[in-house]
């Protein structure tokens, strides 16, 4: 990574177009946005970067423990950064790039993630040279035709697919995007390849550099240490038939941590036998004092003790993981309701709710081992919402209901201990 004259630069390479890309509008002959900074055409193709309407959001972890693990350019060595607690980009942090054909013939371009690079620079950028990102699957609907006079677009994530970034300060930053299709042409093997066609623009093209504001101010943080009590969080169970509490062996409350963990420490325990393979076990709480009618972005960080294995083979020979950990918010009280002889959750908690960010998945509530026995050891784990924060609107008196719990499709008994919850609330 080269050092710029005005400071350090970080380049997020191999940016993900899927699954971290938003859907883009179909190609059109009308300019899609009034504020686009265009580059000079290269072989008839011009690309432009859309100027964001407002600041983009970076959220630092308030309760980070342990070093931040990053990859360095030289020798691919992993380095620990003890002095940087890290953070994450908001899930809506995107850069939209537009393409237009100014020639009189049809051109072709590619959405493959390996050829798009977002550069983020600042005079004062205290981060390592390179941040490691996981490679998502590429998009293969290539090459893409672009008729004369037609516009198209692609939306990129500023943070790539990295779950944790080094923390950065608020301020003004410079952003540009480079399109390097020569990478896939140069690396093509076997002679003829899909991009060896007339009209495919194989030269690098770069957008102009624009200024953006990054808001990295801290969230309003609330910490609930369940070693000192439940702090108003009450348990609930749903998605099982009425009157079958005993069959499902439902249990919740305050308890000491199990062996081999520190048995002098208390936590919120919740347990159930997933007889019907659909049990939802959760805790709920009402919070007050918010601005009535105001939209909020809410992050959840949960510390749990679990002995659920990462994956086990069932009787049908299929592998299943631990229960899915969910967190959400609503102005409506998420107390179970009775529906046709069942205890049901009153809110949507499936994929539609994930897409609307009223509920966010935190991953599996499983330990790090593959021990599928009844005596599997408990391990402490931490799960976060990350960039996919929950969105909710406070009620008329400034109230919101929050909840977190597990939704399981795996039969058998699951017993979890919640030791700590950290909430971050930011007005949207």
PyMOL commands that set and color helices and strands:
alter all, ss='L'
color gray80, all
select helices_A, chain A and resi 74-76+113-115+182-186+226-228+351-356
alter helices_A, ss='H'
color red, helices_A
select strands_A, chain A and resi 9-12+36-38+45-50+56-60+68-71+78-81+87-89+94-101+107-109+116-121+144-146+151-157+171-179+205-206+210-215+220-225+234-238+240-241+251-256+266-273+280-287+295-306+312-313+319-320+324-330+337-339+342-344+359-364+379-384+390-393+400-407+413-427
alter strands_A, ss='S'
color yellow, strands_A
deselect
rebuild
show_as cartoon
